[in-house]
């Protein structure tokens, strides 16, 4: 009886404890993979890392960059979803995970993208690369160019599908960066969320290699990969209550281990962090004197409509700082930035929003003043004449 009472007390305490207190920091020993990263997709802030910049192979997670360039080509109208893609001898020779494309076989871009992300088809990835750039070699050059523009310092691509090749390397951090870039294209979720589908009129069955789609709440994607050099890898994306996370695991011993590690990373993120939409302080909305203007002041406007990431339990510690000049000079255009509204936590800046002009103020001009004066006098004379 005494034991049961103690258990009840402990459970009661756990229930009333803040969530942030219930979840301890994630230790490296809990993540079995040699390299991992948890990143906030909105800000790119790293929430957990383990050997994040260690250079490693990443297998078919390479296709995250391939698909990024495909989405960019679609956005720019260079290609269209309904375009016909013809498989070359080179594309058909890939091996590994594929959809067994025959030389000369055709599919639409839509079908090739589906095969690439759902079934991790190496042949489909190469066919898309050749459709966009003519050759895989040229496409890979564009992949490396994009990686450089994103600041991916540990990455060198040698192919577009992730098959083991000497010098084809990346890091967990870089994978998170390119995953963040890919999911800016929300259309990719239409494919990364697919569990089962088919091609060739139902003759070819597709089953997603990302088993978290069947077991993890809020999972949205993204890509798995396995080779002898890379081990078992995953870039897992998930969203709950407006918080979007990217968990990258490289070099796991087994496929089960990578899914377990990715789930642990995501659990840690959702338990400890959340999105916070602040209230704009009344002091940020005020009149600012205008020098040399047709009116002598302008009203400010501010919107903090974009939520930002905070650690759970720290909302009450967030402070705001208003930065505005003592006065501004005409002309002032409506919407012009006059200052900024800064939010801080523990003394560190975590968000910033512009404070703008709510109206326009024209610069003082002799002829405008003269015209106003003339109209005023003319109006008075007309009024006097009627009287």
C-alpha positions in Angstrom: 0.0 0.0 0.0 2.8 2.4 0.9 4.5 1.5 -2.4 1.4 2.3 -4.4 1.0 5.7 -2.6 4.6 6.6 -3.5 4.0 5.7 -7.2 0.9 7.8 -7.3 2.8 10.8 -5.8 5.6 10.4 -8.3 3.1 10.2 -11.2 1.3 13.3 -9.9 4.5 15.3 -9.8 5.5 14.2 -13.3 2.1 15.3 -14.6 2.3 18.8 -13.2 5.9 19.4 -14.1 6.5 21.6 -17.2 7.3 19.5 -20.3 10.8 21.2 -20.5 11.6 19.8 -17.1 10.5 16.3 -17.9 12.9 15.9 -20.9 16.5 15.8 -20.1 19.3 16.9 -22.5 20.0 14.4 -25.2 23.4 12.7 -24.7 25.6 11.4 -27.5 25.4 7.9 -26.0 21.7 7.9 -26.7 22.3 8.4 -30.4 24.0 5.2 -31.7 25.0 6.7 -35.1 28.5 8.2 -35.4 27.1 11.5 -36.8 23.8 13.3 -36.4 22.1 16.8 -36.4 18.8 18.2 -35.3 17.9 21.5 -37.0 15.0 23.9 -36.9 13.8 24.1 -40.5 12.6 27.7 -40.2 15.8 29.3 -38.8 18.5 26.8 -39.5 19.3 26.8 -35.8 21.1 23.6 -34.7 19.3 22.1 -31.6 21.5 19.0 -31.3 24.7 17.8 -32.9 27.1 14.9 -32.8 30.1 15.0 -35.0 28.0 17.2 -37.2 30.9 18.3 -39.5 32.5 14.9 -39.9 33.0 14.2 -43.5 31.2 11.0 -44.6 29.4 9.3 -47.4 25.6 9.7 -47.4 24.3 7.3 -50.0 21.0 8.2 -51.5 20.5 11.2 -49.3 22.4 12.7 -52.2 19.1 12.8 -54.0 18.0 15.6 -51.7 20.2 18.0 -53.7 19.2 16.3 -57.0 15.5 17.0 -56.2 16.3 20.5 -55.1 17.7 21.3 -58.6 14.7 19.5 -60.1 12.3 21.7 -58.1 14.2 24.8 -59.1 14.0 23.8 -62.8 10.3 23.4 -62.4 9.8 26.7 -60.6 11.8 28.5 -63.3 9.7 26.8 -66.1 12.8 25.2 -67.6 11.0 21.9 -67.3 7.4 21.0 -66.6 5.7 18.2 -64.6 4.2 16.8 -67.8 7.5 16.8 -69.8 8.5 13.4 -71.2 11.8 12.1 -69.9 13.6 9.5 -72.0 16.0 7.1 -70.2 19.4 6.9 -71.7 21.8 3.9 -71.8 23.7 5.6 -69.0 20.6 6.1 -66.8 19.5 2.6 -67.4 22.8 1.1 -66.3 22.8 2.4 -62.7 21.8 -0.6 -60.7 21.2 -0.6 -57.0 17.8 0.8 -56.1 16.0 1.5 -59.3 12.8 1.1 -61.3 14.5 -0.9 -64.1 14.3 1.7 -66.8 15.0 0.4 -70.3 17.0 2.5 -72.7 14.6 4.7 -74.6 11.8 4.2 -72.1 9.8 7.3 -71.3 8.1 8.6 -68.2 6.9 12.1 -67.2 8.8 14.3 -64.8 6.1 13.7 -62.3 6.6 9.9 -62.5 10.4 10.2 -62.4 10.3 12.4 -59.3 7.9 10.0 -57.6 10.3 7.1 -58.4 13.3 9.1 -57.1 12.0 10.0 -53.8 9.6 7.1 -52.9 11.7 4.2 -54.3 15.1 6.0 -54.2 15.5 5.0 -57.9 19.0 5.7 -59.1 18.1 5.3 -62.7 15.2 7.9 -62.4 17.5 10.4 -60.7 20.1 10.2 -63.5 17.3 10.4 -66.1 16.0 13.6 -64.5 19.6 15.0 -64.3 20.1 14.4 -68.0 16.7 15.9 -68.9 17.6 19.1 -67.2 21.3 19.5 -68.1 21.9 17.1 -71.0 24.5 15.0 -69.1 24.9 13.8 -65.5 28.3 15.4 -65.4 26.9 18.9 -66.1 24.1 18.3 -63.6 26.7 17.3 -60.9 28.6 20.5 -61.6 25.4 22.4 -60.8 24.9 20.4 -57.7 28.3 21.4 -56.4 27.6 25.0 -57.4 24.4 25.0 -55.4 26.1 23.3 -52.4 28.7 26.1 -52.4 26.0 28.8 -52.5 24.4 27.2 -49.5 27.6 27.2 -47.5 28.0 23.4 -47.5 31.7 23.3 -46.8 32.1 19.5 -46.3 30.3 18.4 -49.4 31.6 17.2 -52.8 29.2 15.5 -55.2 30.5 13.1 -57.8 27.2 11.7 -59.0 23.5 12.6 -58.6 22.2 9.4 -57.0 24.6 8.6 -54.1 26.1 5.4 -55.3 29.5 4.9 -53.6 32.3 6.8 -55.4 35.6 8.0 -54.2 35.5 11.6 -53.0 31.6 11.7 -53.0 31.2 13.1 -49.4 29.2 15.4 -47.2 28.4 15.9 -43.5 25.3 15.6 -41.3 25.2 19.4 -41.0 25.4 19.9 -44.8 22.7 17.3 -45.3 20.4 19.3 -42.9 21.2 22.5 -44.9 20.3 21.0 -48.2 17.2 19.3 -46.7 16.1 22.7 -45.4 16.5 24.1 -48.9 14.5 21.3 -50.5 11.5 21.6 -48.2 11.2 25.3 -49.1 9.5 23.7 -52.1 6.3 22.6 -50.3 5.3 20.5 -53.4 8.0 18.0 -52.5 5.8 16.8 -49.6 3.3 15.5 -52.1 5.9 12.9 -52.9 7.8 12.4 -49.7 4.6 11.6 -47.8 3.7 8.8 -50.2 3.8 5.3 -48.6 2.8 3.2 -51.5 2.2 3.9 -55.2 2.8 2.5 -58.6 4.1 3.2 -62.1 3.6 1.7 -65.6 -0.1 1.4 -65.1 0.2 -0.5 -61.8 2.8 -2.9 -63.1 5.6 -1.4 -60.9 4.9 -1.1 -57.2 6.6 1.6 -55.2 7.1 1.4 -51.4 8.7 4.3 -49.5 12.0 3.5 -47.9 11.2 5.8 -45.1 9.5 3.6 -42.5 8.9 6.5 -40.2 5.9 7.4 -42.4 4.1 4.5 -40.8 5.2 5.1 -37.2 6.1 8.7 -36.4 3.5 11.4 -35.7 3.9 14.5 -37.9 6.5 12.9 -40.3 6.7 14.7 -43.7 9.7 13.0 -45.3 12.4 13.1 -46.5 15.0 10.7 -47.8 16.9 7.5 -46.7 20.1 6.0 -48.1 22.2 2.9 -47.6 25.5 1.8 -49.1 28.4 -0.2 -47.8 30.5 2.9 -47.4 27.8 5.2 -46.0 26.0 2.7 -43.8 22.3 3.4 -43.1 21.4 7.1 -43.3 18.3 9.3 -43.1 17.2 12.9 -43.3 13.9 12.9 -41.5 11.5 15.9 -41.6 8.5 16.3 -39.3 6.1 19.1 -38.2 4.0 19.6 -35.1 2.1 22.7 -34.0 3.9 24.9 -36.5 7.4 23.6 -35.5 9.3 22.0 -38.4 12.4 19.9 -37.7 15.1 18.1 -39.7 16.8 15.2 -38.1 19.9 13.8 -40.0 21.5 10.5 -39.1 24.6 9.2 -40.9 26.4 5.9 -40.7 24.0 3.8 -38.6 24.8 0.1 -38.3 21.3 -0.9 -39.4 18.2 0.6 -41.0 16.3 0.1 -37.7 19.0 2.0 -35.8 18.7 5.0 -38.1 14.9 5.2 -37.7 15.3 4.9 -33.9 17.9 7.6 -33.7 15.9 9.9 -36.0 12.8 9.4 -33.8 14.8 10.2 -30.7 16.2 13.4 -32.2 12.7 14.5 -33.3 11.2 13.6 -29.9 13.8 15.7 -28.2 13.1 18.7 -30.5 9.3 18.6 -30.1 9.6 18.1 -26.3 11.9 21.0 -25.7 11.1 23.6 -28.3 8.1 25.4 -29.7 7.1 28.3 -31.9 6.2 31.6 -30.2 4.3 34.5 -31.7 5.0 37.7 -29.7 2.7 40.6 -29.0 3.8 44.0 -30.4 4.4 46.4 -27.5 2.2 49.6 -27.5 5.4 51.7 -27.4 6.4 50.5 -30.9 3.3 52.2 -32.3 3.8 55.9 -31.9 4.4 59.2 -33.7 7.8 60.2 -34.9 8.7 63.8 -35.6 9.3 64.5 -39.3 11.8 67.2 -40.3 11.0 69.3 -43.4 7.8 67.5 -44.1 4.4 68.6 -45.2 3.2 67.3 -41.9 5.4 67.3 -38.8 5.0 63.7 -37.7 4.3 60.2 -38.9 2.7 57.2 -37.2 4.7 54.0 -36.9 3.5 50.5 -37.7 4.8 47.1 -36.7 3.7 43.5 -37.1 5.2 40.5 -35.3 3.2 38.0 -37.3 6.0 35.5 -37.9 6.5 33.0 -35.0 10.0 32.2 -33.8 11.6 29.3 -32.1 12.0 29.3 -28.3 12.9 26.7 -25.6 9.8 25.6 -23.8 9.3 27.2 -20.4 11.2 30.4 -21.4 8.3 32.4 -22.9 8.0 34.6 -19.8 11.7 35.5 -20.0 11.5 37.0 -23.5 12.1 40.7 -23.6 11.5 43.3 -26.3 13.6 46.3 -27.4 12.4 49.1 -29.6 14.9 50.9 -31.8 13.6 54.1 -33.3 15.2 57.5 -34.2 14.3 60.7 -32.4 13.1 62.1 -35.7 13.2 61.3 -39.4 13.4 63.5 -42.5 11.0 63.9 -45.3 10.1 62.5 -47.7 8.8 59.4 -45.9 7.2 56.7 -48.0 4.5 54.5 -46.5 6.0 51.2 -45.5 9.5 52.6 -45.3 11.6 51.1 -42.5 12.1 53.5 -39.6 13.4 51.2 -37.0 13.2 47.7 -35.6 11.6 45.6 -32.9 14.0 43.2 -31.3 13.1 40.2 -29.1 15.7 38.7 -26.8 16.0 35.6 -24.5 18.8 35.4 -21.9 20.3 38.5 -23.4 20.6 37.0 -26.9 18.6 38.3 -29.9 16.2 35.6 -31.2 14.0 37.6 -33.5 13.7 41.0 -35.2 10.9 42.7 -37.0 10.8 46.1 -38.9 9.0 49.1 -37.6 7.7 51.0 -40.6 5.9 54.2 -41.6 2.1 53.9 -41.5 1.6 56.8 -43.9 3.6 58.9 -46.4 4.9 62.3 -45.7 5.9 64.6 -48.6 8.9 66.9 -48.4 8.1 70.6 -48.0 8.1 72.3 -51.4 7.6 76.0 -52.0 5.1 75.5 -54.9 3.1 73.0 -52.9 2.8 75.5 -50.0 2.0 78.3 -52.4 -0.7 76.2 -54.0 -2.3 75.3 -50.7 -2.2 79.0 -49.7 -3.7 80.0 -53.0 -6.6 77.5 -52.7 -7.2 78.6 -49.1 -7.4 82.3 -50.1 -9.5 81.4 -53.2 -11.9 79.4 -51.1 -12.3 82.3 -48.6 -13.1 84.7 -51.4 -15.7 82.5 -52.9 -17.3 82.0 -49.5 -17.2 85.8 -48.9 -18.8 86.4 -52.3 -21.7 84.1 -51.5 -22.1 85.8 -48.2 
